[in-house]
Every structure is written in structure tokens, then in C-alpha cells.
């Protein structure tokens, strides 16, 4: 069994309900697929799903300290328009 990364996400823009929902669905799909439990790989998969889902310029930046990596925590900045 793999340990899923805990994500702290900041969405830009945060007030676009369609984009927020697309992110939530992409993240849930990635988590349920068990394809990539770590931060960067999971972010890459979510970014890919967002781009396929109608946000071709979506971009995710991942930031993580050593302590956070050991605690399986990752900070994502998710941008709708690159």
C-alpha cells in the first residue's frame, strides 16, 4: 500500500467554480488511480488531466521542504492560464 501525499493547493483563479471543480475531479481521479502517490508525479498527472479537460494552459508548481516530504505534504500552486 502506498502513502498518498497530502496536498495544500492554491488555485489561480480561485473564484472560477468550473476550474475549481475540474481540479477537484482531476485530483480525485489521480488519487483513485493509484498511479502516482508522490507530489511531483501526481501534480504532473493532474496537470495533464486539466489540459485534456479544457484548460490547455493549466500549470502546476510544486513546492516542498524536506520536512514536508518526510511528512508526505506538498504545496501546489495551480494556475488555469499558465
Beta strands, then each sheet from edge to edge (+ up, - down):
strand 1: 6-12
strand 2: 59-63
strand 3: 73-79
sheet 1: 1+ 3+ 2-
end
